[in-house]
Amino acid sequence: MICRSSNSFFRLPGGQVHFRGKLWGLLALLVLFAGTVSAQSMRRLSLQEAIALGTQNSNKLKLSQARIEEAVTRYEQTKDNALPTGSVSYTYNHAEIPTTTFQLSDKAEPFYLPRRADAFLGSISLQEVIFGANRLKYATASTELLTQVARLDAEKDRDELVFDITNAYFNLYKLQQSRQVVTQNLVAIDRQIKQAKRFFEQGLVTRNDVLRFQLQRSNVELTGVDLETNRKIVVYNLNIMLGLPVDTDLAVDEIKTPDQLAATLATYVDTALVNRQELKALGLQSKVADNQIKSVQAEVMPSVLASAGANYINPSGSFIPPGNSYLAPLSAGLTVAWNFDQLWLNKNKVAEAKVKKTEVEISRDAALDLVKTQVNQSYQKYQQALERIRISQSAIEQARENDRMMESQYQNAIVSATERIDAQTQLFQAEINLELAKADAGVAYYTLLKSTGTLTQK
């Protein structure tokens, strides 16, 4: 939801509510009406518990793990290609021969054949590549690198999930803190209404002054109803993210973040260049491209294969042949094969592999620029958030003093009810601004950690 006043705004998931004038300054902030909270049991979670639940129950992370396992099995399959290949077969043949007499010419003696014949044929062979120009070595190295890329992708998915949980956690924290301020606001308004009624009975103020305070309270209550809907949306979405029953009501703890950054911008940038998963992945992809170039170049080289085999021929028709009626030759061989046509067919394949290598290098350079930009933006946003906290703390002191003075003057009939309400509204607005600034600083801090690739290391 985006609520606007004449001089400020605050953002919350949902629609928009607009109020004009100083009277609605408080209503322009994120608040939660305490009286509308459901009576169901409340589960309090720390940020660490929320992250643990989310990572444990995330289907996205389970899918990432499945992809890692797929990459590992592909790597193991590639290594299996280094093992010898072998086959074995055993065949039984039965033949029916309609013509039993066979004569090549009129002068030749005829051959007399049986009406049927049976034969048993068996073979076994084993083959291994002795030299393949390291093509298998390059393929194995590439699949191992791609397995590491899959692991980096899983780490990146986990960082994204942790950040999403953290962001939702802070959104709920904003609502909780706003509710506390609104509760105080309602108590103060009730006290002011009681005082205004007493002054009215004494003839010190008009009926209109009483109505102004009552209208102020009604608007806070109505806004609280709208904002409670937003709270339920945040809780529902967070429950799904954490794998909890959707009807679970959640409460979160206050999170302390550093009040100043411990390092310079250059240090954070250097940390990001070392830790960001996409940069590591592109580095591995560059090595894969190198291996692909070498593998394509190796296709012009000859291969050397060793083989061994045995055959069994039994034409006797009996499963167990009589003596000297079968053959069982053994063989061994060494084969040198060379597809020399690759000398002219391989040139463009190598060129394509080199282009892909260049694409990876350009992508990595672009990613480096993007990472530096993201780190700088996150760094400046956190500095801004810290400054907003400082200003908000100063504004509270000013608003408290102004509210104290206006309360005293109102009791002495020096200022109007409108001026009294304005001072009160400014105080509560300043108090909410401080809580929201603290929460925004927390989000900015975790965004900075995410931009440096160290979010899950904290």
N, C-alpha and C positions, 0 to 999 in steps of 0.2 A: 504494500500500500504506500502511496505517496501522499502525505498530508502537507499542505502548504499554508503558511500564514503570509502576512504582508512582508516579512523580512527573514524568513527561515523556512527550511523544509527538512523532512526526514523520510527515509525510504523503508518500506516493509512489504513483503510479498502480499499481493492482493489487489484491490482496486484503488480508487482515489476518493479522498474526502477533502473538501475545501472549506476553509473558514477565513473570514476577513476581519481585520481589526485586531487590536491588541487583546481584546477579550478572549480571542480564540488561540492565543499563543501556545498555551499548554496543550490544547487539543491538536495542535499541529505536530506533535511528537508521538513516537511510539509508546503506547500505554496499554495496560491491560487491566480490565475491571475485575477486582478481586471477587466480587459477589457472584460472578458467572462461572467460576471454575467448578468443574464437575466434582461430585463427591466420591468418585472412584479412587482406589488406592493409588498413591503416588510412588513412582520408583525414581530414586535419586541416582544419577550416574556421574562419575568423574569422566573427564575427557579420555583418559587412558582406558577406562572400562568401555566407553563407547567405541573407541578405535578397535579394541580387542574383539568386541562383539561383531563389529562390521566386517573386519578382515576374516573372522572365522566363518561368517555366514554368507559372504558375498559370492554370488553366482559368477560374477565377472572374474574374480580371482580364481575360482575353481576352473573356469574355462581357460584362464591363462596357464594354470598348472597342467591342464590337459594338453595344451599346445607345447609346453616344455617336454612332456613325456613323449609326444609325437615326434618332436625334433630329436630326442635322445634315441628313440627306436630307429629313426632314419639314419642317424649316425652309426648305430650298431649294424644296420643293414649294409652300409657302405664298407665298414670294416670287414664284414663277412665276405665281401667280394675278393679279398686277398686269400681266402681259403681255396684249396683245390676243388674243382668240379668233377663229379663222377656220375656214372649211370650204370645200371645193370638191367638186363632183360632176359627173358626166357620164353621161347615161342614154340608152340606145337602146331605143326602143319599136317593136314590130311588132304590127299588128292585122289579124285576119282578119274580114271583114264579110260575113256570110251574105246579108243583105238589102241589095241595092244601090239600091233605090228607096225613097224616104222622102217621105211626103205628109202634111202637117199636117191637111188637110181635103179634102172632095170638090171644093171650089171652088179650092183652092190648087194652084199649079203644083207638081209633084213635084220632089224633089231626087234626082239620080242620084249614087250613091256608088261609089267603086272597091271591088273585092272585097278588096283588102288595102291597108294603108298603113304607112309607116315614118316615124319621127320621131326626131330627136336633140335632147336637152334638156341644157343645161349651166348651172351656176350657181356663183358664188363669192361669199363674204361675209366681212366682217371687222367685228368689234365690240369696243368698248373702253368700260370704265366710266369716265366722266368724274368723277362724284361718287357716292360710296357711303357718305357719312356716316362716313368713316374706319374702317369695319368691317374692311377689309383691313389697315389700319395696325395696329389692335389685335390682329388675328389673327397678323400677322407678329411683333409684339413679344412676344406670348405664346409662340409657338413658339421664339423666340430665348431667352427666359427658361427654358423647359423644357429646351433644349439645355444651358444652363449648369447646371441642376439635375442632368442626367444626368452631367455632368463631376464635379460635387460628389459624387454617389453613387459614382462610380468612385474618387475620392480616398478616400472613406470605406472602400470595400472594400479598397483598398490598405493603409490604416492597420490594418484588422482583420487582414489577412494578415501584415503586418510584426510586429504584436504576437503573433500566434499562433506565428510562427517564433521570435521572441525568447523567448517563454515556453518553447517546446520546447527551445530552445538552453540555457536556464538549467537546465531539468530534467536534461539530459544532463550539464551541468557539475556539478550536485550529485552525480550518480552517480560521475563521474570523481574528484572530490575525496574522496568517501567511500571509493573504492577505494584511494586512496593511504593514507588513515588506516588502513584495514583491513589493508593490507599491513604497515604498521608494527606494527599490533596483533599480527598473526600472528608476526612476527619476535620481538616482545617476549614473547609467550606461549611460543614455542619456547625462548627463553632461560630463561624461568622454569621450564619443564618440565625442562630440563636441570639447572638448579640444584636443583630439588626432588628429582630423582632422586639427585643427589649427596648432598644432605642425608639422604635416605632410607637410602642406603648407609652413611652415617655414623651412622645411628640418631637423627638430630636431628628428623625429621618422620616421620609415619606414611604408610603406603601410601595412605590416604584423601586426604592432601594432594596427592600426585602425581595421583591420579585427578581431583581437582577442577580442576587446571590442564588436564589432558587433555580433560575434559568441556567446559571453557570453549572450547578450540580447536575441538572437534567442532561445537559449536553455532554458532560463527562460520562454519565451513565450510558447514554446512547452510543457514544464513541466506544466505550468499553465493550458493548455488545458486538459491534463490528470487529473490533480487534481480537476478541475471543475466538471468532471464527478463524482469523489468521493464525492464532496460536495452535488451534486444533489441526490446521493444515500442516504447520511446521512439525508438530508432534507426530502426526500420522506418517508423514514422509520420512521422518527420522526413524520411526519404528520399522518401516519397511527396509530402510537402509541397514539397520542393525539386526534384522531378522527377528524382531520381537513381535508379539501379538499386537495387532493394529489398535486395539482398544486400551493399550497400556498408556497411562498418563506419566509423563516424564518431568523430572526436575533436574537442573544441572547446577554444578558448582561454579563459583567464581574462579577465574583463571588468571594467575599472575603472569605478566609478561615483563621483559626488561624495560626499565624506564629510560634506557639509552642503549644505543648500539655499541657492541663490544669491538667492532672492527671498522675499517674504512671501506668505502665503496670498492676500491681496487681489490681489497682482500676478498670481499664477497664475490666479485667477478671471477677471480682466480679459483675460488672454491667451486663455483658453478662449472667452470671449464674442466675441472677434474672430475666432478661428481655427476653431472647431468647424464641421464641414461641415453638420451637420443644422440649425444655426441659420442659416447662409448659405442653405441650401436653402429653409427656411421663409420667410426674407425674400423670396426670389425668388417663392415660391408666393403670397405676399401681393400682389406686383406683378401676377402672373398673374390673381389674383382681381379686382384693380382693373380690369385690361383687359377681363375678362369682363363686369363691370358696365357699363362704357362701351360695349362691343360690343352688349350686349342693349338698352341705352338707345337706341343708334343705329338700331335696327330700325324705330323709328317715323318716321324721316326718309325723304324720297323719294330715289330714285336717278336719275341722269342717265347715259344711254348714247348713244354715237355709233356709227353703223354705216355701212358702205358695201358695195355689192354690184354684181354684174353677172350677167346671164342671157343665155343663148344658146338660141334656139328655131329649129330647122331641120326643118320639116314636109315637105321635098321628097322625103325618102327616100334622098337621096344623101349620102354621108359629106361630100363637098365640094359644097355647094349652088351652083346657078347664081346669077347676080346678082339681087339684089332678091327673093330667095326665103327669107330668114331674118330673124330679129329678134335684136338684141343690145342690150337696154336697160340702161343704167347707173343706179344709184340711190344716194342718200346720205340719211341720216336722223339725227334727234336725238330720243331718246325720254326722256320724263320719266315715271317709274313711282312710284306711291305706294300701298303697302298700308296704307291708313288704318285698317284693322281692328286694326292693332297698337296703336292708341291705347288700346283697352280690353282687348286680348288680352295685351299685353306687361307689364302691371302685376305679375303674379305671377312672371313670369320674372325681373324685376329684383329682386323680394324674395328669390327663391331664390339669386340670385347674391350678394346682400348677406349672406345667412346663411352661404354658403360662405366669404366673406371673414372673417366673424366666427369661424368654426371654425378657419381658418388662424391668426388672431391668438391664439385661446385655446391652440392647439397650440404656438405659439411661446412663449407665457408658460410653459406646462408644461415645455417643453424647456429653457427658461432655468433653471427651478428644479432640474431634473434635472441639468443640467450643473454648477451650483454645488454640488450635493450630491456629485456624483462627484469633482469637484476637491478638495473638502474631505476626503472619505474617502481619496483617493489621497495627499494631502498628509500627513494624520495617519498613514497606514500607513507612509509612507517615514520619517517622524520616528521611529516605533516601531521600524522596521527598523534605523535607525542606533543607537538606544538598545540594541537587542538585540546588536548587534556590540560595543558598548562593554562591556556586561555579560559577553558571552562571552569577550572578551579578558581581563577581570579573572578570570573563572572558570578560565581555562586556567592563569594564574599560580598561583592557589590550588590547583588540582588537581595541578600539577607539584610544588609544595612538599609537598603531602600524599603524593603517590606516592613522592617521594624519602624522606620520613620513614618511610613504611610499608615500603619496600624495605629500609632500614637496620635497622628493628626486626625485620622478618621474618628477615633474615640472622642476627640476634642472638637469634632464637627468642623474641622478646617478644610478637609478634602472630601470629595464626593465618593459615593460607592463605586463608581466606575474607576476612579483613580486607585481606590483600594484594591479592586479586583485586578487591575492591571499590574500592580506591584506583586500581588500574590501569584498571579499567572507567570510573571517573569521569573520569580524564584523557583517555582516548580519546573518551568521550562529549563532553567539553568541546571537544576539538579538532574533532570533527565538527560540533558546534553552531556553532562559529565559521564554518566553511566554509559551512554551510547558511545562516547568518544573512547572510553576504556575498552569497550567491546570491539569497536572498529580498529583500535590499536592492536588488539589481539589477533584479529583477522589479518591485518597488515603484516604483523610479525610472522605468522605462519605462512603467509603468501611469500614473504622474503625467503623463508627456509625452503619452501617448495621451489622457488626460482633458482636456488643454489644447489638443488638436488640432495639436500640434507634433512628433508622433512621427517622421514622415518628413522633418521639416526638420532633424533632427540628423545 
